[in-house]
Amino acid sequence: MVDRATAVLAIDPGPRTSGLVIYDLPRNGGPGSVRHSVKAASWADVVREVRWLRGPYRTGELIIACERVTPGQSSWSLVQTSEVIGRLMQLVEDLGDNARLAVPLSLLSRREVLMALRVSGPGAKRDSLVRACLMEMHGGERAVSIGTKRAPGPLHGVASHAWAALAVACAHRILQRETAERAAAHITQ
């Protein structure tokens, strides 16, 4: 199945605030661009974006992608983040009760995001490696990918936790493309 999505609402959930990006996907398969980003979105901001975005898009044109918590060492912060993800899942399910407003939800672990972006390295350096990878995917140099206020690039305005949300959006797209390519190769065999 070919991904018909034209936009991804990507979320990097946190216990109090989340990174949020609306990432537009071109039909030609080239790199997308960030339409809107919030580096510290409250839960109310997330709900408002989800409810507002479902209106302009037909079914299948919008995807919500969210980083999920993986099992491991637990902390109060991870428990709270899990609760945010659960609330998002419930919000999306409630929208799905009306088939016309249904929005698919893609949950990706941090490991899946890093593997899709082909980023590896020590924990402290991974965030900067992810940013460098995202800039490379969108024009290479900072001056091209981010741009300036006068000449904004496709990633203009992305900051702080919005970088992690953008990584989720790009990883979702990469994984969808790889799945479609494998399916096409399987059909031709």
C-alpha positions, 0 to 999 in steps of 0.5 A: 500500500502506498502512503497517501499522507501529505502531512505528518503531525509528529510528537516527542512526548514529555511529562510536562511539555512535548516537541511538536512538528507539522511536517509537509510531505511532497507528492514527488517523494522528495524531502518535506518541509516543516510547516509549524513547530513548537519546542514546548507544547502543552497537552492542550496545544497537542489536542488543539493541533490534532483537532484542527488538523483533522479538518483540512485533510481527507482520510489517509492524508494526515498521519500522527507519529509519536515517539513511544516509551520502551521498557527498561529502567523506569522513572517517574518521568517515564511513567508520566510520559507513558500517560501522555502517550496513552492520552494521545492514543485515546484522543486518536481513538475517539476521532476514529469513532467517526470514520470521516475524521479517523487519523492513523497513529504511528508509534515509534521507539527511540531505537526505531527512529535512530535506526531509520535515520541510521544514527549511532553513537554514544548517548550524549552525542546522539541528539547532535547526530540526529540534528546533523542527519536531518539537516543533511536530508534537507539540503545539507548545510545549515544555511540551506536546511534551516536558512534565515528569517529572510530566506527560510529553509525547509527546517526553519524554526525547529528548536529544542524538542521539536528536533526530536519530533522532526526525527520521528516524522522523518523516521516514519516516512523512511519506514513507510517508504522501505515497507512500500519498496519491500512490498513492491519487490515481493509482488514483482517476484 
